[in-house]
């Protein structure tokens, strides 16, 4: 899909970029920084949003998930549009739209309108993300430089996640929750100014065609599957949830068949025949599931169960984010000597250990174990994400860099959806199953407490002291038991990612 400059047979001998290329990388990091800040800020703002807008359990999950869901469903489409009309142009259009809708989201008066604004953010966010990796691939032809560039690019996710809680925590302590959306504006203004000056325009003379039916099928495949997971989380196993899952699988099958039969498919399925490409995609996806799922329940545990302010809770996660950045940069020279099928599983052992620390220290009610757990988790995720992202680009032909970039970003955003939907759904289900309500609660209060932990928190503070304390203790215990089970499941997902890497990356390109 994407045209890039021709490169030598040995990519380590390709031309090296100068200061202008690295300056362009800084510009391309801005949309990545924005997306990661937005995701982390929202996780920390969720308790206040839940109290202010009183969403149901399903609405609370949709507030987080609708953005990455829409974004992931449109990434391939927007990648094709960028190939056809210019990736830098699409980047600038997406940045403008994202800034405007962020301002609208800041003043959403209801949960439904906030969900709608988040969906629009996903639409414009889909214009931002595919351009960054494909432009990076064309700028950095030398593989040694590209490894470092991707490590720096990937560190923007971690840096944004670290910056988000601090900036967001400050805003939440001094302003209404809507202020967390307004931080998109100062991040995007430098992008709109600098991108035309530093980032070269790039197009593909033979892009994949715009296929409305393929666009519809891709969305029809993803939305029902995630909706089925949410339905399972809220109501348990049912024919209703199973029907949605089956519909998603059918639509996904039709999408793949259409791409295989098309002369110029939107998504070149031949990429997935490369074991190293498919393996790196799965490692990427499962790593993001583990990271986002962890942040979803830990942010609530820090603020609601341990009683930390948003600012202090954000600071508690900064060491883990810093560890993620350092690991992503440190692994670059190591990757020149250690093959990825050994290096990635070794890194992910740290992430498994991080989840196990949470699983076995939840009931100690302390901050220190969670800080340690996130540091250890971050080391593994940071290293694995850097190597897998680089492999995704290097495993694909240079002419397919755009398609590879779109698939990589789709995996990331789908991982963000599934991290919240699967691990968030599991902890919601266990919370409801383990919650033992004290006697004497009004029916309306009982329903609110059973919906979400934030609902129980609000209800407990509106009840007489003795009854409120009993309700909150029951809710905190139920949530803690859910954290234990969810952490063990998260550890299992990381083990699966490590096994996939060990099996599929043996023939991954190393030069």
DOTOR-67916 format. One record per residue (C-alpha): residue in three letters; x, y, z; residue number from 1. Coordinates in steps of 0.25 Angstrom, whole numbers, plus 2048, in hexadecimal, padded with zeros to 3 digits. Layout:
<recs>
  code    X    Y    Z  pos
   ALA    X    Y    Z  NUM
...
</recs>
This chain:
<recs>
  code    X    Y    Z  pos
   UNK  800  800  800    1
   UNK  80B  80A  804    2
   UNK  816  80E  7FB    3
   UNK  824  810  801    4
   UNK  831  813  7FC    5
   UNK  839  807  7F6    6
   UNK  843  802  800    7
   UNK  84F  7F9  7FF    8
   UNK  84F  7EA  801    9
   UNK  855  7EC  80F   10
   UNK  84D  7F6  816   11
   UNK  859  7F9  820   12
   UNK  861  7FF  814   13
   UNK  855  808  810   14
   UNK  857  817  811   15
   UNK  857  81E  81E   16
   UNK  84E  82A  821   17
   UNK  853  837  827   18
   UNK  84D  841  831   19
   UNK  841  844  828   20
   UNK  83D  835  829   21
   UNK  83E  835  838   22
   UNK  836  842  839   23
   UNK  82B  83C  830   24
   UNK  82B  830  83A   25
   UNK  828  83A  845   26
   UNK  81C  83F  83D   27
   UNK  817  831  83B   28
   UNK  818  82E  849   29
   UNK  80D  839  84D   30
   UNK  801  831  848   31
   UNK  806  825  84F   32
   UNK  808  82D  85C   33
   UNK  7FA  832  85A   34
   UNK  7F4  825  859   35
   UNK  7FB  81F  865   36
   UNK  7F8  82B  86E   37
   UNK  7EA  82B  86A   38
   UNK  7E8  81C  86E   39
   UNK  7EF  81D  87B   40
   UNK  7E8  82A  87F   41
   UNK  7DB  824  87C   42
   UNK  7DE  818  885   43
   UNK  7E1  821  891   44
   UNK  7D6  82A  88E   45
   UNK  7CC  81E  88D   46
   UNK  7C9  81F  89C   47
   UNK  7C5  82D  89B   48
   UNK  7BD  82B  88E   49
   UNK  7B6  820  895   50
   UNK  7B2  828  8A1   51
   UNK  7AE  834  898   52
   UNK  7A7  82E  88C   53
   UNK  7A2  821  894   54
   UNK  7A4  818  888   55
   UNK  7A0  809  889   56
   UNK  7AA  7FE  889   57
   UNK  7A9  7FC  87A   58
   UNK  7A9  80B  877   59
   UNK  7B6  80C  880   60
   UNK  7BD  802  877   61
   UNK  7B8  808  86B   62
   UNK  7BD  816  86F   63
   UNK  7CB  810  86E   64
   UNK  7C9  806  863   65
   UNK  7C2  80D  858   66
   UNK  7CE  816  855   67
   UNK  7D8  80B  852   68
   UNK  7CD  802  84C   69
   UNK  7C9  80C  841   70
   UNK  7D8  810  83F   71
   UNK  7DC  801  83D   72
   UNK  7D0  7FF  834   73
   UNK  7D4  80B  82B   74
   UNK  7E4  80A  82B   75
   UNK  7E5  801  81F   76
   UNK  7DB  80A  817   77
   UNK  7E2  817  81C   78
   UNK  7F0  810  818   79
   UNK  7EA  80E  80A   80
   UNK  7E5  81D  809   81
   UNK  7F3  822  80E   82
   UNK  7FA  819  803   83
   UNK  7F1  81F  7F8   84
   UNK  7F0  82E  7FD   85
   UNK  7FC  830  805   86
   UNK  800  82B  813   87
   UNK  804  838  818   88
   UNK  7F8  83F  813   89
   UNK  7EF  835  81A   90
   UNK  7F7  837  827   91
   UNK  7F4  846  827   92
   UNK  7E5  843  824   93
   UNK  7E5  839  830   94
   UNK  7EC  843  839   95
   UNK  7E3  84E  836   96
   UNK  7D6  846  838   97
   UNK  7DC  83F  845   98
   UNK  7DE  84C  84B   99
   UNK  7D0  852  848  100
   UNK  7C9  845  84D  101
   UNK  7D2  845  85A  102
   UNK  7CC  852  85E  103
   UNK  7BE  84D  85B  104
   UNK  7C1  841  864  105
   UNK  7C5  849  86F  106
   UNK  7B7  84F  871  107
   UNK  7AF  843  86F  108
   UNK  7A3  843  878  109
   UNK  79F  834  878  110
   UNK  7A6  827  876  111
   UNK  79F  825  869  112
   UNK  7A5  832  863  113
   UNK  7B2  82F  869  114
   UNK  7B2  821  862  115
   UNK  7AE  828  855  116
   UNK  7BA  832  856  117
   UNK  7C3  827  859  118
   UNK  7BE  820  84C  119
   UNK  7C2  82C  844  120
   UNK  7CF  82D  84B  121
   UNK  7D1  81F  846  122
   UNK  7CE  823  837  123
   UNK  7D8  82E  837  124
   UNK  7E2  826  83F  125
   UNK  7E2  81C  834  126
   UNK  7E7  827  82B  127
   UNK  7F3  829  834  128
   UNK  7F9  81C  837  129
   UNK  7FB  814  82A  130
   UNK  803  820  825  131
   UNK  80D  820  830  132
   UNK  814  812  82E  133
   UNK  813  812  81F  134
   UNK  81A  820  81E  135
   UNK  824  81B  828  136
   UNK  827  80F  820  137
   UNK  829  818  813  138
   UNK  832  822  81B  139
   UNK  83B  818  822  140
   UNK  840  80E  818  141
   UNK  84C  80A  820  142
   UNK  847  7FE  829  143
   UNK  851  802  835  144
   UNK  84B  810  834  145
   UNK  83D  80B  832  146
   UNK  83E  802  83F  147
   UNK  842  80E  847  148
   UNK  837  817  840  149
   UNK  82C  80C  843  150
   UNK  831  80B  852  151
   UNK  830  81A  853  152
   UNK  823  81A  84C  153
   UNK  81E  80F  855  154
   UNK  823  816  861  155
   UNK  819  821  85E  156
   UNK  80E  818  862  157
   UNK  815  815  86F  158
   UNK  818  824  871  159
   UNK  80A  828  86E  160
   UNK  805  81E  878  161
   UNK  80E  823  883  162
   UNK  80B  832  87F  163
   UNK  7FC  82F  87F  164
   UNK  7FA  82C  88E  165
   UNK  803  837  892  166
   UNK  7FC  842  889  167
   UNK  7EE  83B  88B  168
   UNK  7F0  83A  89A  169
   UNK  7F3  849  89B  170
   UNK  7E7  84D  892  171
   UNK  7DE  843  89A  172
   UNK  7E2  849  8A7  173
   UNK  7DF  858  8A2  174
   UNK  7D5  857  897  175
   UNK  7C9  84F  892  176
   UNK  7CC  841  88C  177
   UNK  7C9  847  87E  178
   UNK  7D7  84E  87F  179
   UNK  7DE  841  87C  180
   UNK  7D9  842  86D  181
   UNK  7DE  850  86B  182
   UNK  7ED  84C  86C  183
   UNK  7EC  847  85E  184
   UNK  7EC  855  859  185
   UNK  7FA  859  85D  186
   UNK  800  84C  859  187
   UNK  7FA  84D  84B  188
   UNK  7FD  85C  848  189
   UNK  80C  859  846  190
   UNK  809  84D  83D  191
   UNK  801  856  834  192
   UNK  80C  860  833  193
   UNK  818  857  832  194
   UNK  813  84C  829  195
   UNK  812  854  81C  196
   UNK  821  859  81F  197
   UNK  828  84C  823  198
   UNK  820  840  81F  199
   UNK  820  83C  810  200
   UNK  813  839  809  201
   UNK  812  82B  804  202
   UNK  808  823  7FB  203
   UNK  807  816  7F4  204
   UNK  805  817  7E5  205
   UNK  7FE  809  7E6  206
   UNK  7F6  80A  7F3  207
   UNK  7EB  800  7F6  208
   UNK  7DD  804  7F2  209
   UNK  7D3  80A  7FB  210
   UNK  7C9  7FF  7FD  211
   UNK  7BC  803  805  212
   UNK  7B8  7F5  807  213
   UNK  7C6  7F1  80D  214
   UNK  7C5  7FD  816  215
   UNK  7B7  7F9  81B  216
   UNK  7BB  7EA  81C  217
   UNK  7C7  7EE  825  218
   UNK  7BF  7F6  82E  219
   UNK  7B4  7EB  82E  220
   UNK  7BE  7E1  832  221
   UNK  7C4  7E9  83E  222
   UNK  7B8  7EF  845  223
   UNK  7B0  7E3  847  224
   UNK  7BC  7DB  84D  225
   UNK  7BF  7E6  857  226
   UNK  7B0  7E8  85A  227
   UNK  7AF  7D9  85D  228
   UNK  7BA  7DA  867  229
   UNK  7B3  7E6  86D  230
   UNK  7A6  7DF  86E  231
   UNK  7AD  7D3  874  232
   UNK  7B4  7DC  87F  233
   UNK  7A6  7E3  882  234
   UNK  79D  7D7  882  235
   UNK  7A5  7CA  881  236
   UNK  7A5  7BF  877  237
   UNK  799  7C0  86E  238
   UNK  793  7BD  860  239
   UNK  793  7CC  85E  240
   UNK  7A2  7CE  860  241
   UNK  7A5  7C1  858  242
   UNK  79C  7C6  84C  243
   UNK  7A4  7D3  84C  244
   UNK  7B1  7CC  84C  245
   UNK  7AD  7C3  841  246
   UNK  7A9  7CE  839  247
   UNK  7B6  7D5  83A  248
   UNK  7BE  7C8  836  249
   UNK  7B5  7C7  82A  250
   UNK  7B7  7D5  826  251
   UNK  7C6  7D4  828  252
   UNK  7C6  7C7  81F  253
   UNK  7BF  7CF  814  254
   UNK  7C9  7DA  815  255
   UNK  7D5  7D1  814  256
   UNK  7CF  7CA  808  257
   UNK  7CC  7D7  801  258
   UNK  7DA  7DC  803  259
   UNK  7E0  7CE  7FD  260
   UNK  7D7  7CF  7F1  261
   UNK  7D9  7DE  7EE  262
   UNK  7E4  7E2  7E3  263
   UNK  7E7  7EF  7EC  264
   UNK  7E3  7EB  7FA  265
   UNK  7E2  7F6  805  266
   UNK  7EA  7EC  80E  267
   UNK  7F5  7E3  807  268
   UNK  7F2  7D6  80E  269
   UNK  7FF  7D0  809  270
   UNK  806  7D8  814  271
   UNK  800  7CE  81E  272
   UNK  807  7C2  817  273
   UNK  814  7C7  81D  274
   UNK  816  7C0  82A  275
   UNK  81E  7CB  830  276
   UNK  814  7D6  82C  277
   UNK  808  7CE  832  278
   UNK  810  7CA  83E  279
   UNK  814  7D9  841  280
   UNK  806  7DE  83F  281
   UNK  801  7D4  849  282
   UNK  80C  7D7  853  283
   UNK  808  7E6  851  284
   UNK  7FA  7E4  853  285
   UNK  7FB  7DB  860  286
   UNK  805  7E4  866  287
   UNK  7FC  7F0  864  288
   UNK  7F0  7E8  86A  289
   UNK  7F9  7E5  876  290
   UNK  7FD  7F4  878  291
   UNK  7EF  7FA  876  292
   UNK  7E8  7F0  87E  293
   UNK  7F2  7F2  88A  294
   UNK  7F0  801  889  295
   UNK  7E1  800  889  296
   UNK  7DF  7F9  896  297
   UNK  7EC  7FE  89D  298
   UNK  7E7  80D  89B  299
   UNK  7DA  80A  8A2  300
   UNK  7E1  802  8AD  301
   UNK  7EB  80D  8B0  302
   UNK  7E0  818  8B0  303
   UNK  7D4  811  8B6  304
   UNK  7D9  806  8BE  305
   UNK  7E6  80C  8C4  306
   UNK  7E0  81A  8C4  307
   UNK  7EB  821  8BC  308
   UNK  7E8  82E  8B5  309
   UNK  7E9  82E  8A5  310
   UNK  7F6  835  8A6  311
   UNK  7FD  82C  8B0  312
   UNK  7F7  820  8A9  313
   UNK  7FD  825  89C  314
   UNK  80B  827  8A3  315
   UNK  80A  819  8A8  316
   UNK  80B  814  89A  317
   UNK  816  81D  895  318
   UNK  821  813  899  319
   UNK  81B  808  891  320
   UNK  819  811  885  321
   UNK  828  815  886  322
   UNK  82C  807  887  323
   UNK  824  804  87A  324
   UNK  82B  810  873  325
   UNK  839  80B  877  326
   UNK  837  7FD  874  327
   UNK  832  801  866  328
   UNK  83F  809  863  329
   UNK  848  7FF  86A  330
   UNK  843  7F3  862  331
   UNK  848  7F9  855  332
   UNK  857  7F6  856  333
   UNK  853  7E8  85C  334
   UNK  84A  7E5  850  335
   UNK  857  7E6  847  336
   UNK  85D  7DA  84E  337
   UNK  851  7D2  854  338
   UNK  846  7CC  84A  339
   UNK  838  7D1  84C  340
   UNK  833  7C3  84F  341
   UNK  83B  7C3  85B  342
   UNK  83B  7D1  85F  343
   UNK  82C  7D4  85F  344
   UNK  829  7C7  868  345
   UNK  834  7CB  872  346
   UNK  82E  7D9  873  347
   UNK  820  7D4  875  348
   UNK  824  7CC  881  349
   UNK  825  7DA  888  350
   UNK  817  7DD  884  351
   UNK  812  7D0  889  352
   UNK  819  7D2  896  353
   UNK  812  7E0  897  354
   UNK  804  7DA  896  355
   UNK  808  7CF  8A0  356
   UNK  80C  7DA  8AA  357
   UNK  7FE  7E1  8A9  358
   UNK  7F7  7D3  8AA  359
   UNK  7FE  7D0  8B7  360
   UNK  7FF  7DD  8BE  361
   UNK  7F1  7E3  8BB  362
   UNK  7EC  7E1  8C9  363
   UNK  7F7  7E8  8D0  364
   UNK  7F1  7F6  8CC  365
   UNK  7FE  7FC  8CA  366
   UNK  803  805  8BE  367
   UNK  812  800  8BE  368
   UNK  80E  7F2  8B8  369
   UNK  806  7F8  8AD  370
   UNK  812  802  8AA  371
   UNK  81B  7F6  8A9  372
   UNK  812  7EE  8A1  373
   UNK  811  7F9  897  374
   UNK  820  7FB  896  375
   UNK  822  7EC  893  376
   UNK  816  7EB  889  377
   UNK  81B  7F8  882  378
   UNK  829  7F2  880  379
   UNK  823  7E6  878  380
   UNK  819  7EE  871  381
   UNK  823  7F9  86D  382
   UNK  82D  7F0  867  383
   UNK  823  7E6  860  384
   UNK  81B  7F2  85A  385
   UNK  828  7F8  854  386
   UNK  82D  7EB  84E  387
   UNK  81F  7E7  848  388
   UNK  81C  7F4  842  389
   UNK  82A  7F4  83B  390
   UNK  828  7E6  836  391
   UNK  81A  7E9  830  392
   UNK  820  7F4  827  393
   UNK  82D  7EC  824  394
   UNK  825  7DF  821  395
   UNK  81C  7E6  816  396
   UNK  822  7EA  809  397
   UNK  825  7F9  808  398
   UNK  81A  7FB  7FE  399
   UNK  810  7F6  808  400
   UNK  815  7FF  814  401
   UNK  807  806  814  402
   UNK  7FF  7F9  815  403
   UNK  809  7F4  820  404
   UNK  807  801  828  405
   UNK  7F8  800  827  406
   UNK  7F8  7F2  82C  407
   UNK  802  7F5  837  408
   UNK  7F9  801  83C  409
   UNK  7ED  7F9  83B  410
   UNK  7F3  7EE  844  411
   UNK  7F6  7F9  84E  412
   UNK  7E9  7FF  84E  413
   UNK  7E2  7F2  84E  414
   UNK  7EB  7EE  85A  415
   UNK  7E6  7FA  861  416
   UNK  7D7  7F6  85E  417
   UNK  7D9  7E8  863  418
   UNK  7E2  7EC  86F  419
   UNK  7D6  7F4  874  420
   UNK  7CB  7EB  86F  421
   UNK  7D2  7DD  873  422
   UNK  7D9  7E1  880  423
   UNK  7D0  7EC  884  424
   UNK  7C4  7E3  881  425
   UNK  7C9  7D8  889  426
   UNK  7CC  7E1  895  427
   UNK  7BE  7E7  894  428
   UNK  7B8  7D9  893  429
   UNK  7C0  7D4  89F  430
   UNK  7BD  7E1  8A7  431
   UNK  7AE  7DF  8A5  432
   UNK  7AF  7D0  8A8  433
   UNK  7B7  7D2  8B5  434
   UNK  7AF  7DE  8BA  435
   UNK  7A7  7DB  8C7  436
   UNK  79E  7E7  8CA  437
   UNK  79B  7EA  8D8  438
   UNK  78D  7EA  8DD  439
   UNK  784  7F6  8DD  440
   UNK  789  7FD  8D0  441
   UNK  77E  804  8C8  442
   UNK  77C  7FD  8BA  443
   UNK  781  808  8B2  444
   UNK  78E  809  8BA  445
   UNK  790  7FA  8B9  446
   UNK  78F  7FB  8AA  447
   UNK  799  806  8A9  448
   UNK  7A3  7FE  8B2  449
   UNK  7A1  7F2  8A9  450
   UNK  7A4  7F9  89C  451
   UNK  7B2  7FF  89F  452
   UNK  7BC  801  8AA  453
   UNK  7BA  810  8A8  454
   UNK  7AB  80E  8AA  455
   UNK  7AE  807  8B7  456
   UNK  7B7  812  8BB  457
   UNK  7AD  81D  8B8  458
   UNK  7A2  815  8BF  459
   UNK  7AA  813  8CC  460
   UNK  7AD  821  8CE  461
   UNK  79E  825  8CD  462
   UNK  79A  81A  8D7  463
   UNK  79B  81B  8E7  464
   UNK  7A9  819  8EB  465
   UNK  7A7  80B  8F1  466
   UNK  7A0  806  8E4  467
   UNK  7A8  80D  8DB  468
   UNK  7B5  807  8E1  469
   UNK  7AF  7F9  8E0  470
   UNK  7AC  7FB  8D1  471
   UNK  7B9  801  8CE  472
   UNK  7C1  7F6  8D5  473
   UNK  7B9  7EB  8CD  474
   UNK  7BB  7F2  8C0  475
   UNK  7CA  7F4  8C2  476
   UNK  7CB  7E5  8C6  477
   UNK  7C3  7E1  8BA  478
   UNK  7CC  7EA  8B1  479
   UNK  7D9  7E4  8B7  480
   UNK  7D5  7D6  8B4  481
   UNK  7D2  7DA  8A6  482
   UNK  7DF  7E0  8A5  483
   UNK  7E6  7D3  8A9  484
   UNK  7DF  7CA  89F  485
   UNK  7E1  7D5  894  486
   UNK  7F0  7D6  897  487
   UNK  7F1  7C7  896  488
   UNK  7EA  7C7  888  489
   UNK  7F3  7D3  884  490
   UNK  7FF  7CB  887  491
   UNK  7FA  7C0  87F  492
   UNK  7F8  7C9  873  493
   UNK  806  7CD  874  494
   UNK  80B  7BF  874  495
   UNK  803  7BC  867  496
   UNK  80A  7C8  861  497
   UNK  818  7C3  865  498
   UNK  815  7B5  85F  499
   UNK  810  7BB  852  500
   UNK  81D  7C3  851  501
   UNK  826  7B7  854  502
   UNK  81F  7AF  849  503
   UNK  81C  7B9  83E  504
   UNK  828  7C2  83E  505
   UNK  833  7B8  83C  506
   UNK  834  7BD  82D  507
   UNK  832  7CC  830  508
   UNK  83C  7D5  828  509
   UNK  848  7D9  830  510
   UNK  84F  7E2  826  511
</recs>
